[in-house]
Amino acid sequence: MYFRSDVEIRTYITKIGNSSFTVGHEAWQEGELKVKGQAVLVYYDFKLQKSIPLPDSIREILKTHMFPSMDVSTSDAENDTDSPCSV
């Protein structure tokens, strides 16, 4: 990564489970994938002190951000097979 050079961050959902979902992240700079990562987020009830199923309303919103349905507008992602944003 280079200082004073634009960085494009791509974020998308890679998996939706019963009570959790996985978010993927990519950092691109000058047409190259520089960093990839992921995070698992759990729907948690603090009163019950346990995970609980994702509500259908949240599940439907998350589905719209699954990476296969992403509108990939740059040719870089189309040519990079390491990126889940590839088509």
Secondary structure, DSSP 8 states (H G I E B T S, - for coil): --TTS--EEEEEEEEE-SSEEEEEEEEEETTEEEEEEEEEEE-EETTTTEE----HHHHHHHHTTBGGG-----HHHHH-TTSTT--
